[in-house]
Amino acid sequence: MSLQLIDLIAAVATTYGVGGALSVLFQAGQMLVRGTSREVSLRFLGVYVGGYAVWLLYGMSIGSVPMIVVHALGLMCGAVTLAVALRLRGPLLSLASWATCQ
């Protein structure tokens, strides 16, 4: 494979990764518009954020700037979405606000 083709694939993969990382913010927006996070799995969001954290650490360990950028962005966007979901669920100690969300 030629170096130009590899560079093109890397650029497309990075662009797609950034788009994927940003896409979770649509879910945060929907939760804010609806005023509820009932439809969203907190477990999924936790795994989503954790996955970006692990890949970010890996990217940092190998010094891959595209991996670092994509996964840092994914971690931030996922954390924002998770924070919105948790905020809309109400206080953790108030079990009544969480009972209908599981």
N, C-alpha and C positions, 0 to 999 in steps of 0.2 A: 504494500500500500504506500502511496506517495505521501511525502510530508505535507503537501498542500491538502490532500484529502483528510489526513488525520487532523490537521488544524481546523478544517471545516467541520468535521464531526465533533471536535471538542467545543467549538463555538456553538453549534446547534445544541449539544448536550447541556452546556452551561446556561444557555438561554431558556431551554425547556425546564431546567432545574430551578431557575429563578422564578419562572412562571408558576411552576408547581408549588414552590415555597410560598409565593404570594397568594395563591388560590385559596388557602385556608382562611384568609381574611374575609372572603365572601361569606363564610359561615358565621364569623363574628358579626358581620353586618346584619345578617338575617336574624341572629339572636337579638341584637339590639332593636331592630325594627319590631320584632314580635314581642319583645319584652320577656322572653322565656328561653331557657336552654333545655327544656324537657326533651326535645327531639335529638339531642346530641349526646353521644356516649362519652362520658368523662374518661373512661378506660381507654377508648380509642385515642383521645387527645393526649393522654398521658404517654401512651406508647409512641404516638406520632412525635411528640416533643423529645422523648427519650431517644428515639432513633436518630433524629437530627443531631442531638448532643453527641452520641457515639460516633457518627460519621464526621462531625466537626472535629472531634479529638483525633480521629484517624487522619483526616486531611491535614491537621496541624502537625501530626507526627511525621508525615511524609513530605510536608512543605508544599502541598498542592494548592495554589492560590484559588483556582476555580472551585475546588471542593470546599475550601474554607469559606469563600463568599457565599456559595449556594447554601451550605448547611448552617452558617451563622444566620443568614436571612431566614431560613426555614425554622430555626430554633426561636428566633425573635417573634416571627409571625405566629408560630404555634403557641408560644407562651402567652402572647396577647389574646389569642382565641380561647385558650384554656382559662385565662384570668377572667375574661368576659363571661364564660360559662359558669365559673365558680361564683362570680359576683351575682349573677342572676339567680343562682340557686339559693342565695341567702346564707345566713350564718351556718357554719358547719354544726354548731352545737344545737341548732334548732332543727330537730329531726323532722318536724312536721313539714318544713319547706323542702326537705329532701325526699320524703316518702313517696311523693307523686312523680318524682323525676327518675327513679330507678327503673 
